[in-house]
Amino acid sequence: MHRVAVTYKIKESNRALLKELFNTSASLSFIDDMTPRDRKQSLAESDTLLTWNLPKELREDEYALLTNVRLVQLLSAGADHVPYAALPPSATIASNVGAYAGPMAEHVLALTLALAKNLIREHQNLAQGAFNQSRPNRMLRGMACGIIGFGGIGKATAKLMRNFGMKIAALNTTGMTDEPVDFIGTLRDLQHVLSVSDVVVISLPLMKTTRGLIGKRELAWMKDDAILINVARGAIIDESALYEHLKGHPDFKAGIDAWWTEPFMQGVFSTDHPFFELPNVAGSPHNSAIVPGMNEESVRRAVENIYRFWNGDPVRGRVKPEDY
């Protein structure tokens, strides 16, 4: 029988769900509410970890106990927070890719529409007594949407954008896709996609090759009235460069769901620049995936992936530690 250690603080409903999903296939340990002695024993005996934010769930001295761990399955889609050096080199690490694609794609669309239609700016104007009925907004139909990172979130976003009559230019690691797009390439084609797109969506993982991917030069490649949406990780975009570009280009707009300093990683939320004083910014607190039932769905998908690993089938979201 497999032994699974659940390292994050879990709701009672999800605890019951996990017991149902694993049934008699595994022995489950919920280590958050265990005594130190029982925690150590569970971690030493487990072959699988189900985790959310491992650095906040395990103590430094507990990593040495993970000698039997063969799989670390993340509930999160991103894997930039994983302490790879502390984990057994032979362990497979898998992120929960695609688990949050549906709601995140809707969030991308919501931010895009809010900015294209000037909803936030005009709401503020109305509150101050200004009734700007003659000021035009923009239609998405006929625009080009560039999607930087064409995985689950990117594909779900493309489907919604195509329904609005937008053209799709996408970038992924292979430069190939079965999805209906007008252009597909790799990061070597970044300048082309940024320069032709009216809306640019950042939906790729934060890795060595993508940290600081969008800086002053890349922002200058974009149209002066482009809309930039980031639902991935803040560090993919240079914070100072984006702020200065927004200040200097009032028709350029940004929808930011993923920030540079957030509670998940740093314990607090803060910005180095006063983004919220700018009229061409719409922000949300990295909650694009937070909808009713999403927690349960993400658990189901993670458990499905664990079974894939146990059965010797291809694992979704397999992470290469050297990429991070």
C-alpha positions as CSV (number, residue, x, y, z in Angstrom):
1,M,0.0,0.0,0.0
2,H,1.2,3.5,-0.8
3,R,1.7,6.0,1.9
4,V,0.7,9.6,1.2
5,A,1.6,12.5,3.5
6,V,-0.6,15.6,3.1
7,T,1.6,18.4,4.2
8,Y,-0.8,21.4,4.0
9,K,-3.6,22.5,6.3
10,I,-6.6,20.9,4.8
11,K,-10.3,21.6,5.2
12,E,-12.4,18.8,6.6
13,S,-14.4,18.5,3.4
14,N,-11.3,18.0,1.4
15,R,-9.9,15.6,4.0
16,A,-13.1,13.4,3.4
17,L,-12.7,13.8,-0.4
18,L,-9.1,12.6,-0.3
19,K,-10.1,9.6,1.8
20,E,-12.8,8.8,-0.8
21,L,-10.5,9.3,-3.8
22,F,-7.7,7.1,-2.4
23,N,-10.0,4.6,-0.7
24,T,-7.9,1.5,0.0
25,S,-5.1,2.4,-2.4
26,A,-3.1,4.4,0.1
27,S,-2.6,5.2,3.8
28,L,-3.1,8.9,4.3
29,S,-1.4,11.1,6.9
30,F,-2.5,14.6,7.6
31,I,0.7,15.9,9.2
32,D,-0.5,19.4,10.0
33,D,-2.3,18.2,13.1
34,M,0.2,15.5,14.2
35,T,2.5,15.5,17.1
36,P,6.2,16.1,16.2
37,R,7.0,12.5,16.7
38,D,4.1,11.2,14.5
39,R,5.0,13.8,11.8
40,K,8.5,12.5,11.6
41,Q,7.4,8.9,11.4
42,S,4.9,9.7,8.7
43,L,7.3,11.7,6.6
44,A,9.9,9.0,6.9
45,E,7.5,6.3,5.7
46,S,5.7,8.2,2.9
47,D,6.4,7.6,-0.8
48,T,4.2,10.4,-1.9
49,L,3.8,14.0,-0.7
50,L,0.7,16.1,-1.6
51,T,1.7,19.7,-0.9
52,W,0.7,23.3,-1.5
53,N,3.6,25.4,-0.3
54,L,6.2,23.1,1.1
55,P,8.6,25.7,2.6
56,K,5.8,26.9,4.9
57,E,4.6,23.3,5.6
58,L,7.8,21.5,6.6
59,R,10.5,22.5,9.0
60,E,14.1,22.5,7.7
61,D,15.1,19.4,9.7
62,E,12.2,17.4,8.3
63,Y,13.4,17.3,4.7
64,A,16.1,14.8,5.6
65,L,13.3,12.4,6.5
66,L,12.0,12.2,3.0
67,T,14.3,9.3,1.9
68,N,11.4,7.1,0.7
69,V,9.5,9.9,-1.3
70,R,9.2,9.1,-5.0
71,L,6.6,11.7,-5.9
72,V,6.0,15.3,-4.8
73,Q,2.6,16.3,-6.2
74,L,1.8,20.0,-6.0
75,L,-1.7,21.5,-5.7
76,S,-0.4,24.7,-7.2
77,A,0.1,25.1,-11.0
78,G,3.3,27.0,-10.4
79,A,6.5,25.4,-9.2
80,D,8.8,28.3,-8.6
81,H,8.5,28.0,-4.8
82,V,9.7,24.5,-4.5
83,P,12.9,23.9,-2.4
84,Y,14.4,21.5,-5.0
85,A,17.8,21.2,-3.3
86,A,16.2,19.9,-0.2
87,L,14.2,17.1,-1.9
88,P,15.5,13.7,-2.9
89,P,17.2,14.0,-6.3
90,S,15.4,10.8,-7.5
91,A,11.9,12.1,-6.6
92,T,9.5,13.1,-9.4
93,I,8.0,16.6,-8.9
94,A,4.7,17.4,-10.6
95,S,2.8,20.6,-10.7
96,N,-1.0,20.7,-11.0
97,V,-1.0,22.1,-14.5
98,G,-4.3,23.0,-16.1
99,A,-6.2,22.6,-12.8
100,Y,-7.2,26.3,-12.7
101,A,-7.4,27.0,-16.5
102,G,-11.2,27.6,-16.7
103,P,-11.6,30.3,-14.0
104,M,-8.3,31.9,-14.8
105,A,-9.2,32.3,-18.5
106,E,-12.5,34.0,-17.5
107,H,-10.5,36.3,-15.2
108,V,-8.2,37.2,-18.2
109,L,-11.3,38.1,-20.2
110,A,-12.8,40.1,-17.4
111,L,-9.6,42.2,-17.0
112,T,-9.3,42.6,-20.7
113,L,-12.9,43.8,-21.1
114,A,-12.7,46.1,-18.1
115,L,-9.6,47.8,-19.6
116,A,-10.8,47.9,-23.2
117,K,-14.1,49.4,-22.1
118,N,-12.5,51.8,-19.6
119,L,-14.9,50.6,-16.9
120,I,-12.8,51.4,-13.9
121,R,-11.7,54.9,-15.2
122,E,-15.3,55.9,-16.2
123,H,-16.7,54.6,-12.9
124,Q,-14.2,56.9,-11.1
125,N,-15.1,59.8,-13.4
126,L,-18.8,59.2,-12.7
127,A,-18.1,59.3,-8.9
128,Q,-16.5,62.7,-9.4
129,G,-19.5,64.0,-11.5
130,A,-18.0,63.6,-15.0
131,F,-20.3,62.1,-17.6
132,N,-18.0,61.3,-20.5
133,Q,-20.6,59.7,-22.9
134,S,-18.8,60.7,-26.0
135,R,-15.4,59.1,-25.1
136,P,-15.1,55.8,-27.1
137,N,-14.1,52.5,-25.8
138,R,-12.8,49.5,-27.8
139,M,-14.2,46.3,-29.2
140,L,-12.3,43.1,-29.0
141,R,-13.6,41.9,-32.3
142,G,-10.8,42.2,-34.9
143,M,-8.0,42.6,-32.3
144,A,-5.1,40.2,-32.0
145,C,-4.4,38.4,-28.7
146,G,-0.9,37.3,-28.0
147,I,-0.7,34.5,-25.5
148,I,2.8,34.0,-23.9
149,G,2.6,30.5,-22.5
150,F,0.2,28.3,-24.4
151,G,-0.6,25.6,-21.8
152,G,-3.9,24.9,-20.1
153,I,-4.5,28.6,-19.1
154,G,-3.4,29.9,-22.5
155,K,-5.5,27.5,-24.5
156,A,-8.6,28.2,-22.3
157,T,-8.0,31.9,-22.8
158,A,-7.6,31.5,-26.6
159,K,-11.0,29.8,-26.8
160,L,-12.7,32.6,-25.1
161,M,-10.9,35.3,-27.1
162,R,-11.7,33.5,-30.4
163,N,-15.4,33.7,-29.4
164,F,-15.0,37.5,-29.4
165,G,-13.6,37.4,-32.9
166,M,-10.0,37.9,-31.9
167,K,-7.0,36.5,-33.8
168,I,-4.6,34.4,-31.7
169,A,-0.8,34.5,-31.7
170,A,0.7,32.0,-29.2
171,L,4.1,31.0,-27.9
172,N,5.0,27.7,-26.3
173,T,8.1,25.6,-25.9
174,T,7.7,23.6,-29.1
175,G,6.3,26.1,-31.6
176,M,3.6,23.5,-32.4
177,T,-0.1,23.1,-31.4
178,D,-3.3,21.4,-32.5
179,E,-5.3,24.4,-31.3
180,P,-6.7,26.8,-33.9
181,V,-4.3,29.8,-33.9
182,D,-3.2,32.4,-36.4
183,F,0.4,32.1,-35.3
184,I,2.4,29.7,-33.2
185,G,6.0,30.1,-32.2
186,T,8.5,29.9,-29.3
187,L,10.0,32.6,-27.2
188,R,12.4,33.3,-30.1
189,D,9.3,34.9,-31.7
190,L,8.5,37.1,-28.7
191,Q,9.2,40.4,-30.5
192,H,6.8,39.4,-33.3
193,V,4.0,38.5,-31.0
194,L,4.4,41.5,-28.8
195,S,4.5,43.9,-31.7
196,V,1.4,42.6,-33.5
197,S,-0.9,42.0,-30.5
198,D,-3.5,44.4,-29.1
199,V,-3.8,42.2,-26.0
200,V,-0.9,40.3,-24.5
201,V,-1.6,37.6,-21.9
202,I,1.2,36.3,-19.7
203,S,0.4,32.7,-18.7
204,L,3.7,30.8,-18.6
205,P,5.6,29.5,-15.5
206,L,8.3,31.5,-13.7
207,M,11.6,29.8,-14.5
208,K,15.2,30.8,-15.1
209,T,14.4,31.6,-18.7
210,T,11.3,33.6,-18.0
211,R,12.3,35.7,-15.0
212,G,12.4,39.3,-16.2
213,L,11.2,38.2,-19.6
214,I,9.2,41.4,-20.1
215,G,11.3,44.5,-19.5
216,K,11.8,48.0,-21.0
217,R,12.9,46.7,-24.4
218,E,10.0,44.2,-24.7
219,L,7.4,46.8,-23.5
220,A,8.7,49.2,-26.2
221,W,8.0,46.5,-28.8
222,M,4.3,46.6,-27.9
223,K,1.6,48.9,-29.4
224,D,1.2,52.2,-27.6
225,D,-2.5,51.2,-26.8
226,A,-1.9,47.6,-26.0
227,I,-3.4,45.8,-23.0
228,L,-1.0,43.6,-21.0
229,I,-2.6,41.0,-18.7
230,N,-0.5,39.0,-16.2
231,V,-2.1,36.0,-14.4
232,A,1.2,34.0,-14.1
233,R,3.9,35.4,-11.8
234,G,4.9,39.0,-11.1
235,A,8.6,38.4,-11.6
236,I,8.1,37.6,-15.3
237,I,7.7,41.3,-15.8
238,D,10.2,44.0,-14.6
239,E,8.2,45.9,-12.1
240,S,10.0,49.3,-12.5
241,A,9.9,49.0,-16.3
242,L,6.2,48.3,-16.3
243,Y,5.4,51.2,-14.0
244,E,7.4,53.7,-16.1
245,H,5.9,52.4,-19.3
246,L,2.4,52.9,-17.9
247,K,3.2,56.4,-16.8
248,G,4.7,57.3,-20.1
249,H,2.1,55.7,-22.3
250,P,-1.4,56.7,-20.9
251,D,-3.2,54.6,-23.6
252,F,-1.2,51.5,-22.6
253,K,-3.0,49.4,-20.0
254,A,-2.2,46.6,-17.6
255,G,-4.3,44.1,-15.8
256,I,-2.3,42.6,-12.9
257,D,-3.4,39.5,-11.0
258,A,0.1,38.3,-10.2
259,W,2.3,40.7,-8.1
260,W,5.9,40.9,-7.2
261,T,5.6,40.6,-3.5
262,E,2.7,38.4,-2.3
263,P,1.7,36.7,1.0
264,F,2.2,33.2,-0.6
265,M,5.9,33.7,-1.0
266,Q,7.0,36.7,1.0
267,G,4.3,36.7,3.7
268,V,3.0,40.3,2.8
269,F,1.7,42.2,-0.2
270,S,3.5,45.3,-1.3
271,T,4.6,47.2,-4.4
272,D,7.7,49.2,-5.1
273,H,5.7,51.7,-7.2
274,P,2.3,53.4,-6.8
275,F,0.4,51.4,-9.5
276,F,-3.0,52.1,-7.9
277,E,-2.6,55.8,-8.6
278,L,-2.5,55.1,-12.3
279,P,-5.8,55.3,-14.3
280,N,-4.6,52.7,-16.8
281,V,-4.2,49.8,-14.3
282,A,-6.7,47.2,-13.1
283,G,-5.6,44.9,-10.3
284,S,-6.8,41.8,-8.5
285,P,-5.3,40.0,-5.5
286,H,-4.0,36.9,-7.4
287,N,-7.5,35.4,-7.0
288,S,-8.1,34.5,-10.7
289,A,-8.5,30.8,-9.8
290,I,-10.6,31.3,-6.6
291,V,-14.1,30.2,-7.5
292,P,-16.6,27.9,-5.7
293,G,-15.6,24.2,-6.1
294,M,-12.2,25.0,-7.4
295,N,-10.4,23.7,-4.4
296,E,-12.1,20.3,-4.7
297,E,-11.5,20.2,-8.4
298,S,-7.8,20.9,-8.0
299,V,-7.6,18.1,-5.4
300,R,-9.2,15.7,-7.8
301,R,-6.8,16.5,-10.6
302,A,-3.8,16.2,-8.3
303,V,-4.9,12.8,-7.1
304,E,-5.5,11.7,-10.7
305,N,-1.9,12.6,-11.4
306,I,-0.7,10.6,-8.4
307,Y,-2.5,7.6,-9.7
308,R,-0.8,8.1,-13.1
309,F,2.6,8.0,-11.4
310,W,1.7,4.9,-9.4
311,N,0.4,3.1,-12.5
312,G,3.5,4.0,-14.6
313,D,1.5,6.3,-16.9
314,P,2.8,9.7,-18.2
315,V,2.6,12.3,-15.4
316,R,1.1,15.8,-16.1
317,G,3.2,18.8,-15.2
318,R,6.4,17.0,-14.6
319,V,8.9,19.6,-13.4
320,K,12.6,19.7,-14.3
321,P,14.4,21.1,-11.2
322,E,17.3,22.4,-13.4
323,D,14.8,24.9,-15.0
324,Y,14.3,26.6,-11.7
